[in-house]
Amino acid sequence: MRLTNAIWPEVIGPYFYAANLFLLQYFLTVILLYIMFTRATRAWDTLAKATWAKIAFNLLLYIHGGHVFGALWYALAIIKEIECWKKACKHYASKCARDHDFFCDRNSQDYKFINEFCPTKIRNTTAYDFGIYHEALESGIVEMRSFPRRVLHCFRWGLQNLSGFGQNIQTSTDAWENIFVISITIYGMVLFVFFIGNMQIYLQLQTNRSEMIRQKKQEIEQSKSFEKLPENLQMQIKRYYPEKWEETKGGVEFGNLFNNLPDDLRRNIKLQLCLELLKKVEEFRRWSEELLHELCDCAKPVSYAEHAEIVRRGSSIDEMLFLVQGKLRTYSLTSVDTGSAASPPHFETSINHLEDGEFCGEELVAWFQADLYSSNLPISTRTIQTTTKVDAFTLMYYDLQNVFSKHQIALSTSTQVQEPPAESQLPQVPPPLAESLVIQTIL
């Protein structure tokens, strides 16, 4: 049996210290990796990506754990062999030096008896049971000088037994050896449970994502705003379902029909839905198509829940609202004269309804026509509430004021002042007729 120069009984203590230091380094690495993956998980937007991070973290722990258990198996195999040598020396006391020195180049003792007491090439549990470390001694990995081969062999052993939860390991009756195998089994089972759990979460998320996209597609395709679009725009919108709308949280809102689409497609949809609504305002019918298109660009899609209050009586009006889908109810107070001087007039509530294609906030148009640069906004004389879920376009007062100013500039430049002619143009008399008139005058 060939004894390596690096093995002697006194190193058993240092080996234990090195193993403890190695385990401490491993736990610190795991903590660092956990912190890193936790921060990365918080930085990601979707839960599916965070689940993938957890799966990657578990896989990294599995690979790192295989390396750790393989390294410990290698170190403990050396310690196990040294313990066998010590027992052999106690059994053959006359053949060992007094200090049990196993340096090959320090003395010329005959250590062939160790091969009989500590057989490594043939498994002999009667002579000495190496347990789980027999493979390391039998393969010669302990004596091997090639570092990459040692690392790969130990790494393979660690991964193989983690995957099998230590089922194929044959142990001896040594307590520490059994604790080591129990640790491998528990560690492998914990990683496996977490890995399967995260995979189930990911698959469930994928299923929920597919169902969510299907529901959103169905909800949008059944909306009136979608049905009003031409078929080519509908097909273009459908192409963006799986890529964009999966990121939308909650239900589908009217604004999501625009926010998740390219600019050119969003503008075309606005023109289809909003242009006809704008033309229902009498003042806007006189405007050019260019200004109406600019108004469409300024219009913003909004959604209101049922029974939401849009404008309260007595508050300033800062927007125009054009209904695409839904119903509004307006409440206003009207003064009723009693016809008697003794009793003052009383007020009655007048209720009106607005439906698809109608608008409110038209007071802004008359207000800007009267004074475009007024710093005050008109005051609402009515309260407006939703009776159903409402999808609409809104025009803010500052956008409307800006387009109104452009309209006035366009009117002033297009108006041409016609000047009177410089000279009055008399009818021309033909020369023959003029000559006859002269002759008649002379005569």
C-alpha positions in Angstrom: 0.0 0.0 0.0 1.4 3.4 -1.0 1.2 6.0 1.8 1.0 9.7 0.7 3.4 12.2 2.1 0.6 14.4 3.3 -1.0 11.9 5.7 -0.1 11.4 9.4 -2.1 11.0 12.6 -1.5 14.5 13.8 -3.4 16.1 11.0 -6.7 14.6 12.1 -7.3 17.7 14.2 -6.4 20.2 11.5 -8.6 18.3 9.1 -11.6 18.8 11.4 -10.8 22.5 11.7 -10.5 22.8 7.9 -13.8 21.0 7.5 -15.5 23.4 9.9 -14.0 26.3 8.1 -15.2 24.9 4.8 -18.8 24.5 6.1 -18.7 28.0 7.5 -17.7 29.4 4.1 -20.5 27.4 2.5 -23.1 28.8 4.8 -21.9 32.3 4.2 -22.0 31.7 0.5 -25.6 30.5 0.8 -26.6 33.5 2.8 -25.0 35.8 0.2 -26.7 34.1 -2.7 -30.0 34.3 -0.9 -29.7 38.0 -0.4 -28.6 38.5 -4.0 -31.6 36.5 -5.4 -34.0 38.2 -3.0 -33.0 41.6 -4.3 -33.2 40.4 -7.9 -36.7 39.0 -7.2 -37.9 42.3 -5.8 -36.5 44.2 -8.8 -38.4 42.0 -11.3 -41.9 43.1 -12.2 -43.8 39.8 -12.7 -44.2 37.0 -10.3 -43.3 34.4 -13.0 -39.8 35.9 -13.3 -39.4 35.9 -9.5 -40.4 32.2 -9.5 -37.7 31.5 -12.1 -35.2 33.2 -9.8 -36.2 30.9 -6.9 -35.9 27.9 -9.2 -32.4 29.1 -10.3 -31.5 29.6 -6.6 -32.6 26.1 -5.7 -30.6 24.7 -8.6 -27.6 26.6 -7.6 -27.9 25.4 -4.0 -28.2 21.8 -5.4 -25.0 22.2 -7.4 -23.2 23.9 -4.6 -24.4 21.3 -2.1 -23.1 18.5 -4.3 -19.7 20.2 -4.3 -19.7 20.6 -0.5 -20.8 17.1 0.3 -18.3 15.7 -2.2 -15.5 17.7 -0.6 -16.5 16.6 2.9 -16.7 13.0 1.7 -13.1 13.3 0.3 -11.8 14.8 3.6 -13.6 12.3 5.8 -12.3 9.4 3.7 -8.7 10.5 4.5 -9.6 10.8 8.2 -11.2 7.4 8.1 -8.1 5.8 6.6 -5.9 7.4 9.2 -8.1 6.1 12.0 -7.7 2.6 10.5 -3.9 3.0 10.4 -3.9 4.0 14.1 -5.9 0.9 15.0 -3.6 -1.2 13.0 -0.6 0.2 14.8 -2.2 -0.5 18.2 -2.9 -4.1 17.0 0.6 -4.5 15.7 2.4 -2.4 18.3 5.8 -4.0 17.6 5.7 -3.0 13.9 5.0 0.7 14.4 7.1 3.5 15.5 6.5 4.9 19.0 5.1 8.1 17.6 3.0 6.4 15.0 4.7 8.5 12.3 3.4 7.6 8.8 5.7 9.8 6.8 7.1 7.5 4.0 10.4 9.2 3.9 11.0 9.5 7.6 11.7 5.9 8.5 12.0 2.6 6.9 9.4 0.6 8.8 7.5 -2.1 7.0 3.9 -1.1 6.8 2.6 -4.1 4.7 0.6 -5.3 7.7 -1.6 -2.3 7.2 -2.8 -3.7 3.8 -4.2 -6.7 5.8 -5.8 -4.7 8.5 -7.1 -1.8 6.3 -8.0 -3.4 2.9 -9.0 -0.7 0.5 -9.1 -2.5 -2.8 -11.4 -5.2 -1.6 -14.3 -4.5 0.7 -13.8 -6.5 3.9 -16.1 -5.4 6.7 -14.7 -8.0 9.0 -11.2 -6.6 8.9 -12.3 -2.9 8.9 -15.5 -1.3 7.6 -14.8 1.9 5.8 -18.5 2.4 5.1 -19.3 5.2 2.6 -15.7 6.1 2.2 -14.6 2.7 0.7 -15.4 4.0 -2.8 -13.0 6.9 -2.4 -10.2 4.6 -1.2 -10.9 1.9 -3.7 -10.9 4.3 -6.7 -7.6 5.8 -5.5 -9.0 9.3 -5.6 -7.4 10.0 -2.2 -3.9 9.3 -3.6 -4.5 11.0 -7.0 -2.4 14.0 -7.7 -4.6 15.4 -10.5 -6.7 18.2 -8.9 -9.4 18.4 -11.7 -10.0 14.6 -11.6 -10.3 14.7 -7.8 -12.8 17.6 -8.0 -15.0 16.0 -10.7 -15.1 12.6 -9.0 -16.1 14.1 -5.6 -18.6 16.4 -7.3 -20.2 13.5 -9.1 -20.5 11.6 -5.9 -22.1 14.5 -4.1 -24.7 15.2 -6.9 -25.4 11.5 -7.3 -26.2 10.9 -3.7 -28.1 14.2 -3.3 -30.3 13.1 -6.3 -31.0 9.7 -4.7 -31.4 11.1 -1.2 -28.6 8.9 0.0 -30.5 5.7 -0.7 -27.7 3.8 -2.4 -25.1 4.6 0.3 -23.8 1.6 2.4 -22.8 2.9 5.8 -21.0 1.4 8.7 -22.0 1.6 12.3 -20.0 4.8 12.8 -22.2 7.5 14.4 -20.6 10.5 12.5 -20.8 8.6 9.3 -24.5 8.0 9.7 -25.0 11.7 10.7 -23.3 12.6 7.5 -25.5 10.4 5.4 -28.6 11.7 7.2 -27.5 15.3 6.4 -27.2 14.3 2.7 -30.7 12.8 2.8 -32.4 15.8 4.5 -30.6 18.3 2.4 -31.6 16.6 -0.8 -35.2 16.2 0.2 -35.5 19.8 1.3 -34.1 21.0 -2.0 -36.3 18.7 -4.0 -39.4 19.8 -2.1 -38.6 23.5 -2.7 -37.8 22.8 -6.3 -41.0 21.0 -7.0 -43.0 23.6 -5.1 -41.5 26.5 -7.1 -42.1 24.5 -10.4 -45.7 24.0 -9.4 -46.1 27.7 -8.6 -44.6 28.6 -12.0 -46.8 26.2 -13.9 -49.8 27.6 -12.0 -48.8 31.1 -12.9 -48.5 30.1 -16.5 -52.0 28.6 -16.4 -53.4 31.7 -14.7 -51.6 33.9 -17.2 -53.2 32.0 -20.2 -56.6 32.2 -18.6 -56.2 35.9 -17.8 -55.2 36.7 -21.4 -58.2 34.7 -22.7 -60.6 36.6 -20.4 -59.1 40.0 -21.4 -59.3 39.1 -25.1 -63.0 38.1 -24.6 -63.8 41.2 -22.6 -62.2 43.6 -25.1 -63.7 41.9 -28.1 -67.1 42.2 -26.6 -66.8 45.9 -25.8 -68.6 48.4 -27.9 -65.5 50.5 -28.6 -63.8 47.4 -30.1 -66.8 46.6 -32.2 -66.8 50.1 -33.7 -63.4 49.7 -35.1 -62.8 48.4 -38.7 -61.6 44.8 -39.1 -58.1 45.7 -40.0 -57.6 47.6 -36.7 -59.2 44.8 -34.8 -56.7 42.4 -36.2 -53.8 44.6 -35.4 -54.9 45.0 -31.8 -55.3 41.2 -31.4 -51.6 40.7 -32.4 -50.6 42.5 -29.2 -52.7 40.5 -26.8 -50.0 38.0 -25.5 -47.2 40.5 -25.6 -48.6 43.5 -23.9 -51.8 42.9 -22.0 -50.5 40.2 -19.7 -48.7 42.9 -17.8 -52.0 44.7 -17.0 -53.1 44.1 -13.5 -56.8 43.7 -12.7 -59.5 44.0 -15.2 -59.3 45.5 -18.7 -59.8 49.2 -18.7 -60.7 51.4 -21.7 -57.3 53.1 -21.5 -55.5 49.7 -21.9 -56.8 49.6 -25.4 -54.4 52.5 -26.2 -51.6 52.4 -23.6 -50.2 49.1 -24.7 -50.2 49.7 -28.4 -47.7 51.5 -30.8 -48.2 55.2 -31.4 -49.4 54.9 -35.0 -51.9 52.2 -34.2 -53.1 54.1 -31.1 -53.6 57.3 -33.2 -55.6 55.4 -35.8 -57.9 54.0 -33.1 -58.4 57.4 -31.6 -59.4 58.9 -35.0 -61.9 56.1 -35.5 -63.6 56.4 -32.1 -63.2 60.1 -31.3 -63.4 62.0 -34.5 -67.2 61.5 -35.0 -67.8 62.4 -31.3 -66.0 65.7 -31.7 -68.0 66.6 -34.8 -71.2 66.4 -32.7 -70.1 69.7 -31.1 -71.5 72.5 -33.3 -68.5 74.7 -33.0 -66.1 71.9 -33.9 -68.0 71.2 -37.2 -66.6 74.5 -38.5 -63.0 73.5 -37.8 -60.6 72.0 -40.3 -59.7 68.4 -40.3 -56.2 69.2 -39.2 -57.5 70.9 -36.0 -59.9 68.1 -35.4 -57.1 65.6 -35.7 -55.1 67.6 -33.2 -58.0 67.5 -30.8 -58.1 63.7 -31.2 -54.4 63.6 -30.3 -55.2 65.6 -27.1 -58.1 63.4 -26.1 -57.3 60.9 -23.4 -59.2 57.6 -22.8 -60.7 57.3 -19.3 -62.9 54.8 -17.5 -65.2 55.4 -14.6 -66.7 52.9 -12.3 -70.5 52.7 -11.6 -71.9 55.5 -9.4 -68.7 57.6 -9.7 -69.1 61.3 -9.4 -67.5 63.2 -12.4 -68.5 66.8 -11.7 -70.1 68.3 -8.6 -72.5 71.3 -8.8 -70.6 74.5 -7.9 -67.2 73.1 -8.9 -65.2 74.4 -11.9 -65.5 72.7 -15.3 -62.0 71.7 -16.4 -62.8 69.0 -19.1 -65.1 67.9 -21.8 -66.3 64.3 -21.7 -67.3 62.3 -24.8 -69.1 59.1 -24.1 -68.0 56.0 -25.9 -69.8 53.4 -23.8 -71.9 53.8 -20.7 -74.5 56.1 -19.2 -74.4 59.3 -17.2 -77.0 61.0 -15.0 -77.1 64.8 -14.5 -78.8 66.6 -11.6 -79.5 70.3 -11.8 -81.7 72.7 -9.8 -84.3 74.8 -11.5 -86.1 77.7 -9.9 -89.9 77.5 -9.9 -91.9 80.7 -9.4 -94.9 80.2 -7.1 -96.7 83.3 -8.6 -97.1 84.7 -5.1 -95.1 87.7 -3.8 -95.4 86.4 -0.3 -93.8 83.0 -0.9 -90.3 82.9 -2.4 -89.6 80.7 -5.4 -88.4 77.2 -4.7 -86.0 74.9 -6.5 -86.7 71.5 -8.1 -84.2 68.9 -9.1 -84.1 68.2 -12.9 -82.7 64.9 -13.9 -81.3 64.1 -17.4 -79.4 61.2 -18.9 -76.5 61.0 -21.3 -75.8 57.9 -23.3 -73.3 56.6 -25.9 -72.2 59.3 -28.4 -73.2 62.2 -26.2 -71.0 64.7 -24.4 -70.8 67.0 -21.4 -68.7 70.0 -20.5 -69.8 72.0 -23.5 -69.7 75.1 -21.3 -66.0 75.3 -22.0 -66.6 75.9 -25.7 -68.8 78.9 -25.1 -66.4 80.1 -22.4 -63.4 80.1 -24.7 -65.4 81.7 -27.5 -66.2 84.6 -25.2 -62.8 85.0 -23.7 -60.0 82.7 -24.8 -57.4 83.8 -22.3 -59.6 84.0 -19.2 -57.9 82.7 -16.1 -61.1 81.5 -14.5 -63.0 78.5 -15.6 -66.8 78.2 -15.8 -68.8 76.9 -12.8 -70.9 73.8 -13.2 -74.6 74.2 -12.5 -75.2 70.5 -12.4 -73.9 67.3 -10.8 -72.9 64.5 -13.1 -72.6 60.9 -12.0 -72.2 57.5 -13.8 -75.0 55.0 -13.6 -73.0 52.3 -15.3 -69.4 51.7 -16.1 -68.3 54.4 -18.5 -65.7 54.5 -21.2 -65.0 57.9 -22.6 -62.6 60.4 -24.0 -61.7 63.5 -22.1 -60.4 66.9 -23.3 -58.7 69.0 -20.7 -59.3 72.7 -20.7 -55.7 73.6 -21.4 -55.6 71.3 -24.5 -58.9 72.8 -25.7 -57.6 76.4 -25.1 -54.5 75.6 -27.1 -56.4 74.3 -30.1 -58.9 77.2 -29.9 -56.0 79.7 -30.1 -54.7 77.9 -33.2 -58.2 78.0 -34.7 -58.4 81.8 -34.2 -55.0 82.2 -35.8 -56.1 80.1 -38.8 -59.2 82.2 -39.2 -57.3 85.5 -39.1 -54.8 84.4 -41.7 -57.5 82.9 -44.0 -59.7 86.0 -44.0 -58.8 88.2 -46.9 -59.9 91.9 -46.9 -61.1 93.0 -50.3 -60.1 96.6 -51.3 -62.4 98.8 -53.6 -61.1 99.2 -57.2 -58.7 102.2 -57.9 -60.7 103.5 -60.9 -64.3 103.1 -62.0 -64.4 101.1 -65.2 -66.8 102.7 -67.7 -68.3 100.7 -70.6 -66.2 101.1 -73.7 -67.9 102.4 -76.8 -66.9 100.8 -80.1 -65.0 103.2 -82.5 -67.6 103.2 -85.3 -70.4 104.0 -82.9 -68.3 106.8 -81.4 -67.7 108.4 -84.8 -71.4 108.4 -85.7 -72.2 110.1 -82.4 -69.7 112.8 -83.2 -71.2 113.4 -86.7 -74.7 113.6 -85.3 -73.5 116.2 -82.8 -72.0 118.4 -85.5 -75.1 118.2 -87.6 
